[in-house]
């Protein structure tokens, strides 16, 4: 009987060398799987928590950064007081929430001959946006002598300009509309673009205004003159990104120019702007009259 069981065990439970090697490999794989499961259970959860913590930390940093940026660009505000835009001094302009550079450009604009006859005339200022105007409008008081129109004239007398008598960098809407063929819509477009530029240096710039017909441009060339010395210049080494962006020749290039200045230092001459990679020779010549390196 004993011999019978030995033969039975040998027949059913004996393995060849190849089968033994296969079992060893299988046992090794099972051991690795069990070991991996144990290690993952021990350290995987900890790593998952670490990754989640890093993710939340990065999100918090992002929102704190955005909050800081928002705080660095506050909405215009001031302690309310009445003022006359034709007589207000630079110190009070700063109290209105303007920078010294913006106040200086306002003073120069008045010295060039500009007169504010109604509150909305302040929109001619290049830095004036709708939000700021709505904030100021209730406090604007203009003396009657500035509001009153000039001595009444017939339409023919009003339009009797001699060539090149109107200063394009300081005239107002009423004066422009006095030119035959120039209506309120055209006058507003010219003044708005003048404000964006900081003033015209050439009649050729009138061609950059969308919607102006060729005959209207010819009329403006005939009946106006330009004094380039009255333009408002960009202090390229002091202006922030938003101030740079407000100029129609710069716009979306402002960020690159601003960051280049921060990284490489102040620009010493106009040609230095070519190094930014966003200003080419043609654009540089258009910008040159508007650049100040003081």
Long-range contacts (C-beta under 8 A, 24 or more apart in sequence): 73-242, 75-131, 76-131, 76-132, 76-135, 77-135, 78-135, 80-138, 80-139, 81-139, 82-139, 82-140, 82-141, 83-139, 83-140, 83-141, 84-140, 84-141, 84-142, 84-143, 84-146, 85-116, 85-119, 85-121, 85-122, 85-140, 85-142, 86-110, 86-115, 86-116, 86-142, 86-143, 86-146, 87-143, 96-136, 97-132, 98-127, 101-235, 101-238, 101-239, 101-243, 102-127, 105-198, 105-232, 108-230, 108-232, 109-170, 109-232, 112-167, 112-169, 112-170, 112-227, 112-230, 113-167, 113-170, 113-171, 114-170, 114-172, 115-146, 115-172, 116-142, 116-146, 117-142, 117-146, 117-147, 117-149, 117-172, 117-174, 118-142, 118-147, 121-172, 121-173, 123-195, 124-172, 124-191, 124-192, 124-194, 124-195, 125-195, 126-195, 126-196, 126-197, 126-198, 126-232, 126-246, 127-246, 128-195, 149-174, 161-223, 163-222, 163-223, 164-222, 164-223, 164-224, 164-225, 165-223, 165-224, 165-225, 166-223, 166-224, 166-225, 167-224, 167-225, 167-226, 167-227, 167-230, 168-194, 168-200, 168-203, 168-220, 168-224, 168-225, 168-226, 169-194, 169-199, 169-200, 169-226, 169-227, 169-230, 169-231, 170-227, 170-230, 171-224, 179-219, 179-220, 179-223, 179-224, 180-219, 181-215, 181-216, 181-219, 182-216, 182-219, 182-220, 186-211, 186-212, 186-216, 190-220, 193-248, 196-246, 196-247, 196-248, 197-231, 197-247, 197-248, 197-249, 197-290, 198-231, 198-232, 198-233, 198-234, 198-247, 198-290, 199-228, 199-230, 199-231, 199-232, 200-226, 200-228, 200-231, 201-226, 201-228, 201-231, 201-289, 201-290, 202-226, 202-228, 208-248, 228-289, 231-289, 231-290, 233-290, 233-291, 233-292, 234-290, 234-291, 234-292, 235-292, 235-294, 236-261, 236-267, 236-273, 236-291, 236-292, 236-293, 237-261, 237-266, 237-267, 237-293, 237-294, 247-290, 249-283, 249-286, 249-287, 249-290, 250-287, 253-278, 253-279, 266-293, 267-293, 268-293, 269-293
